Amino acid sequence: MKQKIILVALAGFLVIAIAIASTYAYRYYMAPTVGKVQAEQQIESGPYRIAAYNYFFDLYGAIKSYEVALKALDDNMNGVNSDAERERILATIAGLKAQRARAINQYNMDAQKDYTIGQFRDWSLPYQIPIEER
């Protein structure tokens, strides 16, 4: 009788262990598929699309603003007689060029992300923006 109880308990423990191992194995082998589905659902969601769309317009607008500021400083440089003022303007121009280059690099890298954010860049925006010295 004791042996029968021990065998039943052992069989029950074995069934539970196999069920737990099977659950973990199933989750392990299904993880890539489940992950792809969840990623696709997030990428295709409305809020993500709108945020990505607005992101490219905002970044492009920032780049254009840097260009306008650089042009204004360049125009202002002609009327400056003081060496100190000229040095200040040149330092500001250097900083704006660095910010512009950083924004252009970010835009270009994100535009290449065809699977995620890059697919939501508006057709009226350029695919890539060249970094040209002014």
C-alpha positions in Angstrom: 0.0 0.0 0.0 2.8 2.4 0.9 4.5 1.6 -2.3 1.4 2.4 -4.3 1.0 5.8 -2.6 4.7 6.6 -3.3 4.3 5.5 -7.0 1.2 7.7 -7.4 2.9 10.6 -5.7 6.0 10.1 -7.9 3.8 9.8 -11.0 2.0 13.0 -10.1 5.2 14.9 -9.5 6.5 13.6 -12.8 3.4 14.8 -14.7 3.7 18.2 -13.1 7.4 18.5 -13.9 6.7 17.5 -17.6 3.9 20.0 -17.8 6.1 22.8 -16.4 9.0 21.9 -18.7 6.6 21.7 -21.7 5.2 25.1 -20.9 8.7 26.6 -20.8 9.8 24.8 -24.0 6.7 26.1 -25.8 7.3 29.7 -24.7 11.0 29.4 -25.6 10.3 28.2 -29.2 7.3 30.6 -29.7 9.2 33.7 -28.4 10.5 34.8 -31.8 7.1 34.5 -33.4 5.3 36.2 -30.5 7.9 38.9 -30.5 7.6 39.6 -34.2 3.8 39.9 -33.9 4.0 42.2 -30.9 6.6 44.4 -32.7 4.4 44.6 -35.8 1.4 45.5 -33.7 3.3 48.3 -32.0 4.9 49.6 -35.3 1.6 49.6 -37.1 -0.3 51.3 -34.3 -1.8 54.7 -34.9 0.0 56.5 -32.1 3.4 55.2 -33.4 2.7 56.1 -37.0 1.7 59.7 -36.0 4.6 60.1 -33.7 7.1 58.9 -36.4 5.5 61.1 -39.1 5.7 64.2 -36.8 9.2 63.3 -35.8 10.6 63.6 -39.3 8.8 66.9 -39.9 10.1 68.3 -36.6 13.7 67.1 -37.3 13.6 68.5 -40.8 12.2 71.8 -39.5 15.0 72.0 -37.0 17.6 71.5 -39.7 16.0 74.3 -41.8 16.0 76.5 -38.7 19.7 75.9 -38.2 20.3 76.9 -41.8 18.3 80.1 -41.4 20.3 81.0 -38.3 23.6 80.3 -40.0 22.6 82.5 -42.9 21.6 85.3 -40.5 24.9 85.1 -38.7 26.8 85.1 -42.0 24.9 88.2 -43.1 25.6 89.8 -39.8 29.3 89.1 -40.0 29.7 91.7 -42.8 28.7 94.6 -40.6 31.0 93.7 -37.6 34.1 95.8 -37.0 35.1 94.4 -33.6 37.4 91.4 -33.4 35.8 90.2 -30.2 32.3 90.4 -31.8 33.7 88.6 -34.9 35.1 85.8 -32.7 31.8 85.5 -30.9 29.9 85.1 -34.2 32.4 82.6 -35.5 32.1 80.5 -32.3 28.3 80.6 -32.6 28.5 79.6 -36.3 30.7 76.7 -35.4 28.2 75.5 -32.7 25.3 75.8 -35.0 27.1 73.9 -37.8 27.8 71.1 -35.3 24.1 71.0 -34.2 22.9 71.0 -37.8 25.3 68.2 -38.7 24.1 66.2 -35.6 20.5 66.7 -36.6 21.2 65.7 -40.3 23.0 62.6 -39.2 20.1 61.6 -36.9 17.6 62.3 -39.8 19.6 60.2 -42.2 20.0 57.3 -39.9 16.3 57.3 -38.9 15.3 57.5 -42.6 17.2 54.3 -43.3 15.3 52.4 -40.6 12.8 50.9 -43.2 11.3 48.4 -40.8 10.4 50.8 -38.0 10.4 54.6 -38.0 11.8 55.2 -41.5 8.7 53.8 -43.3 6.6 56.7 -41.9 8.6 59.5 -43.4 6.4 61.7 -45.6 7.0 61.4 -49.3 7.5 65.2 -49.5 10.6 65.1 -47.2 14.0 64.1 -48.6 15.2 60.6 -48.1 18.6 61.7 -47.2 20.0 65.2 -46.5 23.6 65.9 -47.5 25.9 67.6 -45.0 27.4 70.4 -47.0 29.7 73.1 -45.7 28.2 76.5 -46.1 
